[in-house]
């Protein structure tokens, strides 16, 4: 299991019991943001393509490509809609 992140820093060596692991599963077709594994920031423009026993397979919305690497639940969140400013 991958380590969880808190402010971009691994906090538990992969033995997470925080709210990330208690979140409900994401169904195929759900639009998601994906955690950038290098910076810890969230990237928009993806959806769940498939759920496997080992993690989530993700599709990039811009070109429909399914990414080869599996993602854990803590590296995904439901897409956040931008609100409040005209440029969002």
C-alpha beads as a LAMMPS data file, in Angstrom:
LAMMPS data file: protein, C-alpha beads

88 atoms
87 bonds

1 atom types
1 bond types

-500.0 500.0 xlo xhi
-500.0 500.0 ylo yhi
-500.0 500.0 zlo zhi

Masses

1 110.0

Atoms # bond

1 1 1 0.000 0.000 0.000
2 1 1 1.206 3.511 -0.757
3 1 1 1.850 6.011 1.995
4 1 1 -0.791 8.626 2.632
5 1 1 0.024 12.284 2.255
6 1 1 -0.480 15.156 4.625
7 1 1 0.764 18.403 3.159
8 1 1 2.828 16.493 0.620
9 1 1 4.719 14.534 3.278
10 1 1 4.266 10.839 3.967
11 1 1 2.951 10.480 7.495
12 1 1 2.459 6.788 8.125
13 1 1 4.607 4.659 5.873
14 1 1 1.543 3.323 4.083
15 1 1 -0.473 2.187 7.086
16 1 1 -3.120 4.869 6.733
17 1 1 -6.226 4.881 8.907
18 1 1 -7.290 8.474 8.174
19 1 1 -10.272 9.805 6.247
20 1 1 -8.718 8.991 2.870
21 1 1 -9.242 5.270 3.360
22 1 1 -12.704 5.681 4.858
23 1 1 -14.084 7.518 1.823
24 1 1 -16.597 5.616 -0.302
25 1 1 -15.400 3.971 -3.523
26 1 1 -15.599 5.826 -6.826
27 1 1 -17.650 4.238 -9.616
28 1 1 -16.509 4.046 -13.256
29 1 1 -17.424 7.254 -15.069
30 1 1 -16.970 9.429 -11.970
31 1 1 -15.050 12.600 -12.797
32 1 1 -12.038 12.929 -10.502
33 1 1 -9.043 15.059 -9.680
34 1 1 -5.760 13.129 -9.386
35 1 1 -3.000 13.898 -6.891
36 1 1 0.284 14.865 -8.525
37 1 1 2.699 12.413 -6.905
38 1 1 5.663 14.781 -7.171
39 1 1 4.138 17.998 -5.817
40 1 1 1.058 16.785 -3.909
41 1 1 -1.220 19.156 -5.846
42 1 1 -4.485 18.091 -7.532
43 1 1 -4.852 17.836 -11.319
44 1 1 -8.232 18.073 -13.059
45 1 1 -9.509 16.363 -16.174
46 1 1 -9.777 12.643 -15.376
47 1 1 -12.466 10.023 -14.785
48 1 1 -12.514 6.547 -13.297
49 1 1 -12.262 4.024 -16.126
50 1 1 -12.201 0.831 -14.071
51 1 1 -11.952 -0.463 -10.523
52 1 1 -9.570 -3.382 -10.000
53 1 1 -8.663 -5.290 -6.830
54 1 1 -5.359 -3.371 -6.796
55 1 1 -6.639 0.160 -7.459
56 1 1 -8.309 2.490 -9.918
57 1 1 -7.575 2.756 -13.621
58 1 1 -7.964 6.375 -14.767
59 1 1 -8.944 7.902 -18.136
60 1 1 -7.646 11.298 -19.241
61 1 1 -10.650 13.305 -20.479
62 1 1 -8.714 15.435 -22.985
63 1 1 -7.887 12.535 -25.309
64 1 1 -9.675 9.502 -23.836
65 1 1 -6.429 7.703 -23.010
66 1 1 -6.512 5.208 -20.152
67 1 1 -3.385 5.557 -18.018
68 1 1 -1.365 2.387 -17.479
69 1 1 -0.594 2.893 -13.809
70 1 1 -3.137 2.081 -11.096
71 1 1 -4.097 4.737 -8.546
72 1 1 -5.052 4.249 -4.915
73 1 1 -8.164 5.844 -3.421
74 1 1 -6.123 8.404 -1.491
75 1 1 -4.712 9.730 -4.776
76 1 1 -8.210 10.500 -6.120
77 1 1 -11.005 12.851 -5.143
78 1 1 -14.302 13.706 -6.773
79 1 1 -13.896 16.550 -9.267
80 1 1 -14.161 19.929 -7.589
81 1 1 -16.153 22.525 -9.465
82 1 1 -14.719 25.998 -9.571
83 1 1 -17.049 28.702 -8.349
84 1 1 -17.108 32.343 -7.519
85 1 1 -14.972 34.094 -10.139
86 1 1 -15.685 34.657 -13.792
87 1 1 -12.359 33.179 -14.911
88 1 1 -13.038 29.839 -13.234

Bonds

1 1 1 2
2 1 2 3
3 1 3 4
4 1 4 5
5 1 5 6
6 1 6 7
7 1 7 8
8 1 8 9
9 1 9 10
10 1 10 11
11 1 11 12
12 1 12 13
13 1 13 14
14 1 14 15
15 1 15 16
16 1 16 17
17 1 17 18
18 1 18 19
19 1 19 20
20 1 20 21
21 1 21 22
22 1 22 23
23 1 23 24
24 1 24 25
25 1 25 26
26 1 26 27
27 1 27 28
28 1 28 29
29 1 29 30
30 1 30 31
31 1 31 32
32 1 32 33
33 1 33 34
34 1 34 35
35 1 35 36
36 1 36 37
37 1 37 38
38 1 38 39
39 1 39 40
40 1 40 41
41 1 41 42
42 1 42 43
43 1 43 44
44 1 44 45
45 1 45 46
46 1 46 47
47 1 47 48
48 1 48 49
49 1 49 50
50 1 50 51
51 1 51 52
52 1 52 53
53 1 53 54
54 1 54 55
55 1 55 56
56 1 56 57
57 1 57 58
58 1 58 59
59 1 59 60
60 1 60 61
61 1 61 62
62 1 62 63
63 1 63 64
64 1 64 65
65 1 65 66
66 1 66 67
67 1 67 68
68 1 68 69
69 1 69 70
70 1 70 71
71 1 71 72
72 1 72 73
73 1 73 74
74 1 74 75
75 1 75 76
76 1 76 77
77 1 77 78
78 1 78 79
79 1 79 80
80 1 80 81
81 1 81 82
82 1 82 83
83 1 83 84
84 1 84 85
85 1 85 86
86 1 86 87
87 1 87 88
